[in-house]
Amino acid sequence: MKSLRITRHWSQEQLAQLSHLNVRTIQRVEKGEGAGLETLKSLASVFEISVDELRSVIERDNEPGSEETFNAGNSKAVHEQAKAKVTALKYFYAFTAFLVTVFVLFMLPNYNGGENTGPLIVVFLSFATLVAGLAIYVFEPFGTKWEKAKVAKIVQQQNEECSLDNKH
């Protein structure tokens, strides 16, 4: 189960909140200690898998050497993601440099004392739109990091609300 939780970038506290279980229960299940059917149903529901699939994942995670295998596989996946990100950044910078070069070398000489200002502005705005679109794709301002931060913030707010409700 730990592998499912880590794959989704959830902490034990976040999983406990989502499944309406105690953090200690999550820790026990991850260690391979017994879990009741209702606990398994709650966890399976959060992971959107069947109880049988969850049981097989728990058994697999608790086999000797499974954590090293998961970490090695996870490390390889992280490396591949980083490599893809670097490639995307490389293409972004190359594309931006190409568009700037085209604009400077081919468009500005056609300025003609303000005669072609309108078309130059249209070309400039088109190039800027292309660069901005590619930047959004490459830099992912609303990507997984943003999602994780938002989920953590919402879970924290819910925990604070629950603790305030429990005090009253």
Rosetta blueprint (number, residue, H / E / L):
1 M L
2 K H
3 S H
4 L H
5 R H
6 I H
7 T H
8 R L
9 H L
10 W L
11 S L
12 Q H
13 E H
14 Q H
15 L H
16 A H
17 Q H
18 L H
19 S H
20 H L
21 L L
22 N L
23 V H
24 R H
25 T H
26 I H
27 Q H
28 R H
29 V H
30 E H
31 K H
32 G L
33 E L
34 G L
35 A L
36 G L
37 L H
38 E H
39 T H
40 L H
41 K H
42 S H
43 L H
44 A H
45 S H
46 V H
47 F H
48 E L
49 I L
50 S L
51 V H
52 D H
53 E H
54 L H
55 R H
56 S H
57 V H
58 I H
59 E H
60 R H
61 D H
62 N L
63 E L
64 P L
65 G L
66 S H
67 E H
68 E H
69 T H
70 F H
71 N H
72 A H
73 G H
74 N H
75 S H
76 K H
77 A H
78 V H
79 H H
80 E H
81 Q H
82 A H
83 K H
84 A H
85 K H
86 V H
87 T H
88 A H
89 L H
90 K H
91 Y H
92 F H
93 Y H
94 A H
95 F H
96 T H
97 A H
98 F H
99 L H
100 V H
101 T H
102 V H
103 F H
104 V H
105 L H
106 F H
107 M H
108 L H
109 P H
110 N H
111 Y L
112 N H
113 G H
114 G H
115 E L
116 N L
117 T H
118 G H
119 P H
120 L H
121 I H
122 V H
123 V H
124 F H
125 L H
126 S H
127 F H
128 A H
129 T H
130 L H
131 V H
132 A H
133 G H
134 L H
135 A H
136 I H
137 Y H
138 V H
139 F H
140 E L
141 P L
142 F L
143 G L
144 T H
145 K H
146 W H
147 E H
148 K H
149 A H
150 K H
151 V H
152 A H
153 K H
154 I H
155 V H
156 Q H
157 Q H
158 Q H
159 N H
160 E H
161 E H
162 C H
163 S H
164 L H
165 D H
166 N H
167 K H
168 H L
